[in-house]
Amino acid sequence: METRNLGTPPEVARHLGIPEKTLAQWRYLGKGPKWSKVGRHVRYRWSDVERWLDSQSGGRVA
């Protein structure tokens, strides 16, 4: 797995436009994008972040 395919919590929070604390709370509650532990560090696969983001879309495109 290439590290450039992984995002840190600050990077993912910035990408989603949310506070890091919200992302941490989502992890605790089992919500939000899928994440993994790499050693002691939390990382997100960008593909999982984008997939989760697509699943959150509530509107229809005409």
N, CA, C and O atoms as a Tripos MOL2 file, in Angstrom:
@<TRIPOS>MOLECULE
protein
  248   247    62     0     0
PROTEIN
NO_CHARGES

@<TRIPOS>ATOM
      1 N           0.8420   -1.1690    0.0000 N.3       1 MET1
      2 CA          0.0000    0.0000    0.0000 C.3       1 MET1
      3 C           0.8910    1.2370    0.0000 C.2       1 MET1
      4 O           1.7990    1.3570    0.8230 O.2       1 MET1
      5 N           0.6320    2.1340   -0.9060 N.am      2 GLU2
      6 CA          1.4340    3.3470   -0.9880 C.3       2 GLU2
      7 C           0.9090    4.3780    0.0030 C.2       2 GLU2
      8 O          -0.3000    4.5330    0.1730 O.2       2 GLU2
      9 N           1.8350    5.0800    0.6560 N.am      3 THR3
     10 CA          1.4160    6.0580    1.6510 C.3       3 THR3
     11 C           0.6840    7.2400    1.0430 C.2       3 THR3
     12 O          -0.1180    7.8760    1.7270 O.2       3 THR3
     13 N           0.9350    7.5560   -0.2280 N.am      4 ARG4
     14 CA          0.2220    8.6910   -0.8260 C.3       4 ARG4
     15 C          -1.2570    8.3720   -1.0110 C.2       4 ARG4
     16 O          -2.0610    9.2760   -1.2380 O.2       4 ARG4
     17 N          -1.6230    7.0940   -0.9160 N.am      5 ASN5
     18 CA         -3.0200    6.6910   -0.9890 C.3       5 ASN5
     19 C          -3.6990    6.7910    0.3750 C.2       5 ASN5
     20 O          -4.8980    6.5410    0.4970 O.2       5 ASN5
     21 N          -2.9300    7.1570    1.3960 N.am      6 LEU6
     22 CA         -3.4620    7.2560    2.7510 C.3       6 LEU6
     23 C          -3.4920    8.7080    3.1950 C.2       6 LEU6
     24 O          -2.5680    9.4760    2.9250 O.2       6 LEU6
     25 N          -4.5680    9.0720    3.8800 N.am      7 GLY7
     26 CA         -4.6920   10.4200    4.4150 C.3       7 GLY7
     27 C          -4.6380   10.3930    5.9320 C.2       7 GLY7
     28 O          -5.1350    9.4600    6.5620 O.2       7 GLY7
     29 N          -4.0440   11.4030    6.5080 N.am      8 THR8
     30 CA         -4.0340   11.5670    7.9590 C.3       8 THR8
     31 C          -5.3510   12.2070    8.3790 C.2       8 THR8
     32 O          -6.0410   12.7860    7.5390 O.2       8 THR8
     33 N          -5.7180   12.1190    9.6600 N.am      9 PRO9
     34 CA         -6.9460   12.7820   10.1010 C.3       9 PRO9
     35 C          -6.9940   14.2760    9.7680 C.2       9 PRO9
     36 O          -8.0360   14.7500    9.3150 O.2       9 PRO9
     37 N          -5.9060   15.0460    9.9730 N.am     10 PRO10
     38 CA         -5.9870   16.4630    9.5930 C.3      10 PRO10
     39 C          -6.2290   16.6660    8.0940 C.2      10 PRO10
     40 O          -6.9750   17.5640    7.7060 O.2      10 PRO10
     41 N          -5.6040   15.8380    7.2520 N.am     11 GLU11
     42 CA         -5.7940   15.9510    5.8100 C.3      11 GLU11
     43 C          -7.2370   15.6290    5.4120 C.2      11 GLU11
     44 O          -7.8390   16.3260    4.5950 O.2      11 GLU11
     45 N          -7.7730   14.5700    5.9980 N.am     12 VAL12
     46 CA         -9.1370   14.1550    5.6610 C.3      12 VAL12
     47 C         -10.1470   15.1820    6.1690 C.2      12 VAL12
     48 O         -11.0950   15.5210    5.4600 O.2      12 VAL12
     49 N          -9.9520   15.6720    7.3760 N.am     13 ALA13
     50 CA        -10.8540   16.6980    7.9210 C.3      13 ALA13
     51 C         -10.8420   17.9400    7.0290 C.2      13 ALA13
     52 O         -11.8930   18.5090    6.7340 O.2      13 ALA13
     53 N          -9.6640   18.3490    6.6080 N.am     14 ARG14
     54 CA         -9.5440   19.5160    5.7270 C.3      14 ARG14
     55 C         -10.2510   19.2500    4.3920 C.2      14 ARG14
     56 O         -10.9470   20.1220    3.8710 O.2      14 ARG14
     57 N         -10.0720   18.0530    3.8470 N.am     15 HIS15
     58 CA        -10.7010   17.6670    2.5790 C.3      15 HIS15
     59 C         -12.2280   17.7010    2.6930 C.2      15 HIS15
     60 O         -12.9150   18.1220    1.7630 O.2      15 HIS15
     61 N         -12.7510   17.2560    3.8360 N.am     16 LEU16
     62 CA        -14.1980   17.2130    4.0360 C.3      16 LEU16
     63 C         -14.7550   18.5470    4.5290 C.2      16 LEU16
     64 O         -15.9680   18.7540    4.5240 O.2      16 LEU16
     65 N         -13.8740   19.4460    4.9510 N.am     17 GLY17
     66 CA        -14.3130   20.7430    5.4450 C.3      17 GLY17
     67 C         -14.9600   20.6700    6.8160 C.2      17 GLY17
     68 O         -15.9070   21.3990    7.1100 O.2      17 GLY17
     69 N         -14.4340   19.7760    7.6550 N.am     18 ILE18
     70 CA        -14.9670   19.5990    9.0060 C.3      18 ILE18
     71 C         -13.8340   19.7040   10.0170 C.2      18 ILE18
     72 O         -12.6700   19.5360    9.6540 O.2      18 ILE18
     73 N         -14.1530   19.9800   11.2820 N.am     19 PRO19
     74 CA        -13.1070   19.9930   12.3120 C.3      19 PRO19
     75 C         -12.5600   18.5860   12.5580 C.2      19 PRO19
     76 O         -13.2760   17.5950   12.4080 O.2      19 PRO19
     77 N         -11.2960   18.5130   12.9330 N.am     20 GLU20
     78 CA        -10.6900   17.2140   13.2690 C.3      20 GLU20
     79 C         -11.4510   16.5270   14.3960 C.2      20 GLU20
     80 O         -11.5630   15.3010   14.4160 O.2      20 GLU20
     81 N         -11.9740   17.3140   15.3340 N.am     21 LYS21
     82 CA        -12.7260   16.7330   16.4610 C.3      21 LYS21
     83 C         -13.9640   15.9930   15.9730 C.2      21 LYS21
     84 O         -14.3370   14.9650   16.5390 O.2      21 LYS21
     85 N         -14.6020   16.5070   14.9290 N.am     22 THR22
     86 CA        -15.7710   15.8280   14.3700 C.3      22 THR22
     87 C         -15.3620   14.4870   13.7930 C.2      22 THR22
     88 O         -16.0460   13.4850   14.0050 O.2      22 THR22
     89 N         -14.2610   14.4570   13.0710 N.am     23 LEU23
     90 CA        -13.7680   13.2100   12.4960 C.3      23 LEU23
     91 C         -13.4380   12.2120   13.6020 C.2      23 LEU23
     92 O         -13.7500   11.0270   13.4760 O.2      23 LEU23
     93 N         -12.8190   12.6690   14.6720 N.am     24 ALA24
     94 CA        -12.4970   11.7940   15.8080 C.3      24 ALA24
     95 C         -13.7770   11.2540   16.4520 C.2      24 ALA24
     96 O         -13.8470   10.0830   16.8250 O.2      24 ALA24
     97 N         -14.7790   12.1130   16.5770 N.am     25 GLN25
     98 CA        -16.0440   11.6730   17.1670 C.3      25 GLN25
     99 C         -16.7170   10.6320   16.2780 C.2      25 GLN25
    100 O         -17.2720    9.6520   16.7750 O.2      25 GLN25
    101 N         -16.6680   10.8440   14.9640 N.am     26 TRP26
    102 CA        -17.2270    9.8590   14.0440 C.3      26 TRP26
    103 C         -16.5410    8.5090   14.2000 C.2      26 TRP26
    104 O         -17.2020    7.4720   14.1720 O.2      26 TRP26
    105 N         -15.2070    8.5120   14.3670 N.am     27 ARG27
    106 CA        -14.4920    7.2390   14.5800 C.3      27 ARG27
    107 C         -15.0090    6.5610   15.8410 C.2      27 ARG27
    108 O         -15.2740    5.3590   15.8370 O.2      27 ARG27
    109 N         -15.1520    7.3220   16.9140 N.am     28 TYR28
    110 CA        -15.6140    6.7920   18.1930 C.3      28 TYR28
    111 C         -17.0270    6.2080   18.0690 C.2      28 TYR28
    112 O         -17.3280    5.1650   18.6500 O.2      28 TYR28
    113 N         -17.8770    6.8830   17.3170 N.am     29 LEU29
    114 CA        -19.2720    6.4650   17.1620 C.3      29 LEU29
    115 C         -19.4800    5.4280   16.0560 C.2      29 LEU29
    116 O         -20.5820    4.9060   15.8870 O.2      29 LEU29
    117 N         -18.4100    5.1320   15.3030 N.am     30 GLY30
    118 CA        -18.5320    4.1740   14.2090 C.3      30 GLY30
    119 C         -19.1860    4.7660   12.9790 C.2      30 GLY30
    120 O         -19.7720    4.0380   12.1770 O.2      30 GLY30
    121 N         -19.0940    6.0760   12.8180 N.am     31 LYS31
    122 CA        -19.6450    6.7650   11.6560 C.3      31 LYS31
    123 C         -18.4890    7.2420   10.7820 C.2      31 LYS31
    124 O         -17.3190    7.0240   11.0960 O.2      31 LYS31
    125 N         -18.8430    7.8930    9.6870 N.am     32 GLY32
    126 CA        -17.8110    8.4900    8.8420 C.3      32 GLY32
    127 C         -17.0990    7.4840    7.9710 C.2      32 GLY32
    128 O         -17.4820    6.3160    7.9030 O.2      32 GLY32
    129 N         -16.0560    7.9510    7.3000 N.am     33 PRO33
    130 CA        -15.3120    7.0720    6.3880 C.3      33 PRO33
    131 C         -14.5800    5.9620    7.1390 C.2      33 PRO33
    132 O         -14.2030    6.1140    8.3010 O.2      33 PRO33
    133 N         -14.3960    4.8590    6.4520 N.am     34 LYS34
    134 CA        -13.6450    3.7260    6.9940 C.3      34 LYS34
    135 C         -12.2080    4.1640    7.2670 C.2      34 LYS34
    136 O         -11.6230    4.9090    6.4800 O.2      34 LYS34
    137 N         -11.6440    3.7050    8.3740 N.am     35 TRP35
    138 CA        -10.2860    4.0820    8.7460 C.3      35 TRP35
    139 C          -9.5230    2.8540    9.2220 C.2      35 TRP35
    140 O         -10.1170    1.8160    9.5120 O.2      35 TRP35
    141 N          -8.2210    2.9810    9.3000 N.am     36 SER36
    142 CA         -7.3520    1.8820    9.7430 C.3      36 SER36
    143 C          -6.2910    2.4280   10.6750 C.2      36 SER36
    144 O          -5.9760    3.6180   10.6570 O.2      36 SER36
    145 N          -5.7510    1.5470   11.4820 N.am     37 LYS37
    146 CA         -4.6080    1.8950   12.3240 C.3      37 LYS37
    147 C          -3.3650    1.3670   11.6330 C.2      37 LYS37
    148 O          -3.3100    0.2020   11.2380 O.2      37 LYS37
    149 N          -2.3800    2.2190   11.4910 N.am     38 VAL38
    150 CA         -1.0720    1.8340   10.9560 C.3      38 VAL38
    151 C          -0.1150    2.0850   12.1070 C.2      38 VAL38
    152 O           0.2900    3.2180   12.3660 O.2      38 VAL38
    153 N           0.2360    1.0130   12.7890 N.am     39 GLY39
    154 CA          0.9770    1.1840   14.0420 C.3      39 GLY39
    155 C           0.0540    1.8670   15.0330 C.2      39 GLY39
    156 O          -1.0280    1.3620   15.3320 O.2      39 GLY39
    157 N           0.4800    3.0160   15.5440 N.am     40 ARG40
    158 CA         -0.3540    3.7800   16.4740 C.3      40 ARG40
    159 C          -1.1290    4.8920   15.7720 C.2      40 ARG40
    160 O          -1.8320    5.6690   16.4180 O.2      40 ARG40
    161 N          -1.0000    4.9620   14.4670 N.am     41 HIS41
    162 CA         -1.5470    6.0930   13.7250 C.3      41 HIS41
    163 C          -2.8180    5.7370   12.9620 C.2      41 HIS41
    164 O          -2.9180    4.6620   12.3700 O.2      41 HIS41
    165 N          -3.7770    6.6420   12.9820 N.am     42 VAL42
    166 CA         -5.0120    6.4790   12.2190 C.3      42 VAL42
    167 C          -4.7670    6.9930   10.8030 C.2      42 VAL42
    168 O          -4.2130    8.0740   10.6040 O.2      42 VAL42
    169 N          -5.1880    6.2010    9.8360 N.am     43 ARG43
    170 CA         -5.0510    6.5930    8.4410 C.3      43 ARG43
    171 C          -6.3300    6.2400    7.6910 C.2      43 ARG43
    172 O          -7.0560    5.3180    8.0620 O.2      43 ARG43
    173 N          -6.5820    6.9870    6.6430 N.am     44 TYR44
    174 CA         -7.7490    6.7840    5.7860 C.3      44 TYR44
    175 C          -7.2810    6.5330    4.3670 C.2      44 TYR44
    176 O          -6.3950    7.2300    3.8730 O.2      44 TYR44
    177 N          -7.8660    5.5450    3.7080 N.am     45 ARG45
    178 CA         -7.6180    5.3790    2.2800 C.3      45 ARG45
    179 C          -8.4680    6.4110    1.5660 C.2      45 ARG45
    180 O          -9.6640    6.5310    1.8330 O.2      45 ARG45
    181 N          -7.8600    7.1500    0.6680 N.am     46 TRP46
    182 CA         -8.6080    8.1820   -0.0450 C.3      46 TRP46
    183 C          -9.7790    7.5860   -0.8040 C.2      46 TRP46
    184 O         -10.8270    8.2220   -0.9190 O.2      46 TRP46
    185 N          -9.6210    6.3780   -1.3220 N.am     47 SER47
    186 CA        -10.7310    5.7390   -2.0470 C.3      47 SER47
    187 C         -11.9160    5.4970   -1.1100 C.2      47 SER47
    188 O         -13.0670    5.6300   -1.5250 O.2      47 SER47
    189 N         -11.6420    5.1400    0.1560 N.am     48 ASP48
    190 CA        -12.7250    4.9400    1.1340 C.3      48 ASP48
    191 C         -13.3920    6.2630    1.4920 C.2      48 ASP48
    192 O         -14.6090    6.3200    1.6700 O.2      48 ASP48
    193 N         -12.6030    7.3160    1.5960 N.am     49 VAL49
    194 CA        -13.1480    8.6450    1.9040 C.3      49 VAL49
    195 C         -14.0850    9.0730    0.7800 C.2      49 VAL49
    196 O         -15.1960    9.5340    1.0420 O.2      49 VAL49
    197 N         -13.6490    8.9260   -0.4590 N.am     50 GLU50
    198 CA        -14.4760    9.3210   -1.5960 C.3      50 GLU50
    199 C         -15.7290    8.4610   -1.7040 C.2      50 GLU50
    200 O         -16.8070    8.9680   -2.0150 O.2      50 GLU50
    201 N         -15.5920    7.1670   -1.4500 N.am     51 ARG51
    202 CA        -16.7480    6.2560   -1.4900 C.3      51 ARG51
    203 C         -17.7700    6.6610   -0.4300 C.2      51 ARG51
    204 O         -18.9700    6.7090   -0.6990 O.2      51 ARG51
    205 N         -17.2810    6.9530    0.7850 N.am     52 TRP52
    206 CA        -18.1760    7.3680    1.8620 C.3      52 TRP52
    207 C         -18.8570    8.6890    1.4940 C.2      52 TRP52
    208 O         -20.0590    8.8570    1.6990 O.2      52 TRP52
    209 N         -18.0830    9.6100    0.9550 N.am     53 LEU53
    210 CA        -18.6280   10.9030    0.5700 C.3      53 LEU53
    211 C         -19.7230   10.7350   -0.4890 C.2      53 LEU53
    212 O         -20.7660   11.3840   -0.4080 O.2      53 LEU53
    213 N         -19.4940    9.8780   -1.4680 N.am     54 ASP54
    214 CA        -20.5100    9.6020   -2.4920 C.3      54 ASP54
    215 C         -21.7810    9.0300   -1.8610 C.2      54 ASP54
    216 O         -22.8870    9.3450   -2.3000 O.2      54 ASP54
    217 N         -21.6300    8.1970   -0.8420 N.am     55 SER55
    218 CA        -22.8020    7.5730   -0.1960 C.3      55 SER55
    219 C         -23.6100    8.5720    0.6180 C.2      55 SER55
    220 O         -24.7600    8.2990    0.9610 O.2      55 SER55
    221 N         -23.0290    9.7240    0.9320 N.am     56 GLN56
    222 CA        -23.7040   10.7480    1.7320 C.3      56 GLN56
    223 C         -24.5660   11.6710    0.8920 C.2      56 GLN56
    224 O         -25.3540   12.4520    1.4250 O.2      56 GLN56
    225 N         -24.4170   11.5840   -0.4060 N.am     57 SER57
    226 CA        -25.1530   12.4820   -1.2940 C.3      57 SER57
    227 C         -26.6470   12.2050   -1.1620 C.2      57 SER57
    228 O         -27.1030   11.0760   -1.3480 O.2      57 SER57
    229 N         -27.4010   13.2560   -0.8370 N.am     58 GLY58
    230 CA        -28.8310   13.0900   -0.6320 C.3      58 GLY58
    231 C         -29.6630   13.5520   -1.8020 C.2      58 GLY58
    232 O         -30.8200   13.1550   -1.9460 O.2      58 GLY58
    233 N         -29.0800   14.3900   -2.6410 N.am     59 GLY59
    234 CA        -29.8500   14.9580   -3.7380 C.3      59 GLY59
    235 C         -29.7090   14.1750   -5.0070 C.2      59 GLY59
    236 O         -28.7700   13.3980   -5.1840 O.2      59 GLY59
    237 N         -30.6520   14.3890   -5.8850 N.am     60 ARG60
    238 CA        -30.6030   13.7480   -7.1880 C.3      60 ARG60
    239 C         -30.1000   14.7360   -8.2210 C.2      60 ARG60
    240 O         -30.4090   15.9260   -8.1630 O.2      60 ARG60
    241 N         -29.3430   14.2450   -9.1410 N.am     61 VAL61
    242 CA        -28.8850   15.0710  -10.2450 C.3      61 VAL61
    243 C         -29.8720   14.8850  -11.3860 C.2      61 VAL61
    244 O         -30.1370   13.7580  -11.8030 O.2      61 VAL61
    245 N         -30.4120   15.9760  -11.8880 N.am     62 ALA62
    246 CA        -31.4330   15.8800  -12.9450 C.3      62 ALA62
    247 C         -30.8030   15.7190  -14.3010 C.2      62 ALA62
    248 O         -31.5110   15.6230  -15.3040 O.2      62 ALA62
@<TRIPOS>BOND
     1     1     2 1
     2     2     3 1
     3     3     4 2
     4     3     5 am
     5     5     6 1
     6     6     7 1
     7     7     8 2
     8     7     9 am
     9     9    10 1
    10    10    11 1
    11    11    12 2
    12    11    13 am
    13    13    14 1
    14    14    15 1
    15    15    16 2
    16    15    17 am
    17    17    18 1
    18    18    19 1
    19    19    20 2
    20    19    21 am
    21    21    22 1
    22    22    23 1
    23    23    24 2
    24    23    25 am
    25    25    26 1
    26    26    27 1
    27    27    28 2
    28    27    29 am
    29    29    30 1
    30    30    31 1
    31    31    32 2
    32    31    33 am
    33    33    34 1
    34    34    35 1
    35    35    36 2
    36    35    37 am
    37    37    38 1
    38    38    39 1
    39    39    40 2
    40    39    41 am
    41    41    42 1
    42    42    43 1
    43    43    44 2
    44    43    45 am
    45    45    46 1
    46    46    47 1
    47    47    48 2
    48    47    49 am
    49    49    50 1
    50    50    51 1
    51    51    52 2
    52    51    53 am
    53    53    54 1
    54    54    55 1
    55    55    56 2
    56    55    57 am
    57    57    58 1
    58    58    59 1
    59    59    60 2
    60    59    61 am
    61    61    62 1
    62    62    63 1
    63    63    64 2
    64    63    65 am
    65    65    66 1
    66    66    67 1
    67    67    68 2
    68    67    69 am
    69    69    70 1
    70    70    71 1
    71    71    72 2
    72    71    73 am
    73    73    74 1
    74    74    75 1
    75    75    76 2
    76    75    77 am
    77    77    78 1
    78    78    79 1
    79    79    80 2
    80    79    81 am
    81    81    82 1
    82    82    83 1
    83    83    84 2
    84    83    85 am
    85    85    86 1
    86    86    87 1
    87    87    88 2
    88    87    89 am
    89    89    90 1
    90    90    91 1
    91    91    92 2
    92    91    93 am
    93    93    94 1
    94    94    95 1
    95    95    96 2
    96    95    97 am
    97    97    98 1
    98    98    99 1
    99    99   100 2
   100    99   101 am
   101   101   102 1
   102   102   103 1
   103   103   104 2
   104   103   105 am
   105   105   106 1
   106   106   107 1
   107   107   108 2
   108   107   109 am
   109   109   110 1
   110   110   111 1
   111   111   112 2
   112   111   113 am
   113   113   114 1
   114   114   115 1
   115   115   116 2
   116   115   117 am
   117   117   118 1
   118   118   119 1
   119   119   120 2
   120   119   121 am
   121   121   122 1
   122   122   123 1
   123   123   124 2
   124   123   125 am
   125   125   126 1
   126   126   127 1
   127   127   128 2
   128   127   129 am
   129   129   130 1
   130   130   131 1
   131   131   132 2
   132   131   133 am
   133   133   134 1
   134   134   135 1
   135   135   136 2
   136   135   137 am
   137   137   138 1
   138   138   139 1
   139   139   140 2
   140   139   141 am
   141   141   142 1
   142   142   143 1
   143   143   144 2
   144   143   145 am
   145   145   146 1
   146   146   147 1
   147   147   148 2
   148   147   149 am
   149   149   150 1
   150   150   151 1
   151   151   152 2
   152   151   153 am
   153   153   154 1
   154   154   155 1
   155   155   156 2
   156   155   157 am
   157   157   158 1
   158   158   159 1
   159   159   160 2
   160   159   161 am
   161   161   162 1
   162   162   163 1
   163   163   164 2
   164   163   165 am
   165   165   166 1
   166   166   167 1
   167   167   168 2
   168   167   169 am
   169   169   170 1
   170   170   171 1
   171   171   172 2
   172   171   173 am
   173   173   174 1
   174   174   175 1
   175   175   176 2
   176   175   177 am
   177   177   178 1
   178   178   179 1
   179   179   180 2
   180   179   181 am
   181   181   182 1
   182   182   183 1
   183   183   184 2
   184   183   185 am
   185   185   186 1
   186   186   187 1
   187   187   188 2
   188   187   189 am
   189   189   190 1
   190   190   191 1
   191   191   192 2
   192   191   193 am
   193   193   194 1
   194   194   195 1
   195   195   196 2
   196   195   197 am
   197   197   198 1
   198   198   199 1
   199   199   200 2
   200   199   201 am
   201   201   202 1
   202   202   203 1
   203   203   204 2
   204   203   205 am
   205   205   206 1
   206   206   207 1
   207   207   208 2
   208   207   209 am
   209   209   210 1
   210   210   211 1
   211   211   212 2
   212   211   213 am
   213   213   214 1
   214   214   215 1
   215   215   216 2
   216   215   217 am
   217   217   218 1
   218   218   219 1
   219   219   220 2
   220   219   221 am
   221   221   222 1
   222   222   223 1
   223   223   224 2
   224   223   225 am
   225   225   226 1
   226   226   227 1
   227   227   228 2
   228   227   229 am
   229   229   230 1
   230   230   231 1
   231   231   232 2
   232   231   233 am
   233   233   234 1
   234   234   235 1
   235   235   236 2
   236   235   237 am
   237   237   238 1
   238   238   239 1
   239   239   240 2
   240   239   241 am
   241   241   242 1
   242   242   243 1
   243   243   244 2
   244   243   245 am
   245   245   246 1
   246   246   247 1
   247   247   248 2
@<TRIPOS>SUBSTRUCTURE
     1 MET1         2 RESIDUE 1 A MET
     2 GLU2         6 RESIDUE 1 A GLU
     3 THR3        10 RESIDUE 1 A THR
     4 ARG4        14 RESIDUE 1 A ARG
     5 ASN5        18 RESIDUE 1 A ASN
     6 LEU6        22 RESIDUE 1 A LEU
     7 GLY7        26 RESIDUE 1 A GLY
     8 THR8        30 RESIDUE 1 A THR
     9 PRO9        34 RESIDUE 1 A PRO
    10 PRO10       38 RESIDUE 1 A PRO
    11 GLU11       42 RESIDUE 1 A GLU
    12 VAL12       46 RESIDUE 1 A VAL
    13 ALA13       50 RESIDUE 1 A ALA
    14 ARG14       54 RESIDUE 1 A ARG
    15 HIS15       58 RESIDUE 1 A HIS
    16 LEU16       62 RESIDUE 1 A LEU
    17 GLY17       66 RESIDUE 1 A GLY
    18 ILE18       70 RESIDUE 1 A ILE
    19 PRO19       74 RESIDUE 1 A PRO
    20 GLU20       78 RESIDUE 1 A GLU
    21 LYS21       82 RESIDUE 1 A LYS
    22 THR22       86 RESIDUE 1 A THR
    23 LEU23       90 RESIDUE 1 A LEU
    24 ALA24       94 RESIDUE 1 A ALA
    25 GLN25       98 RESIDUE 1 A GLN
    26 TRP26      102 RESIDUE 1 A TRP
    27 ARG27      106 RESIDUE 1 A ARG
    28 TYR28      110 RESIDUE 1 A TYR
    29 LEU29      114 RESIDUE 1 A LEU
    30 GLY30      118 RESIDUE 1 A GLY
    31 LYS31      122 RESIDUE 1 A LYS
    32 GLY32      126 RESIDUE 1 A GLY
    33 PRO33      130 RESIDUE 1 A PRO
    34 LYS34      134 RESIDUE 1 A LYS
    35 TRP35      138 RESIDUE 1 A TRP
    36 SER36      142 RESIDUE 1 A SER
    37 LYS37      146 RESIDUE 1 A LYS
    38 VAL38      150 RESIDUE 1 A VAL
    39 GLY39      154 RESIDUE 1 A GLY
    40 ARG40      158 RESIDUE 1 A ARG
    41 HIS41      162 RESIDUE 1 A HIS
    42 VAL42      166 RESIDUE 1 A VAL
    43 ARG43      170 RESIDUE 1 A ARG
    44 TYR44      174 RESIDUE 1 A TYR
    45 ARG45      178 RESIDUE 1 A ARG
    46 TRP46      182 RESIDUE 1 A TRP
    47 SER47      186 RESIDUE 1 A SER
    48 ASP48      190 RESIDUE 1 A ASP
    49 VAL49      194 RESIDUE 1 A VAL
    50 GLU50      198 RESIDUE 1 A GLU
    51 ARG51      202 RESIDUE 1 A ARG
    52 TRP52      206 RESIDUE 1 A TRP
    53 LEU53      210 RESIDUE 1 A LEU
    54 ASP54      214 RESIDUE 1 A ASP
    55 SER55      218 RESIDUE 1 A SER
    56 GLN56      222 RESIDUE 1 A GLN
    57 SER57      226 RESIDUE 1 A SER
    58 GLY58      230 RESIDUE 1 A GLY
    59 GLY59      234 RESIDUE 1 A GLY
    60 ARG60      238 RESIDUE 1 A ARG
    61 VAL61      242 RESIDUE 1 A VAL
    62 ALA62      246 RESIDUE 1 A ALA
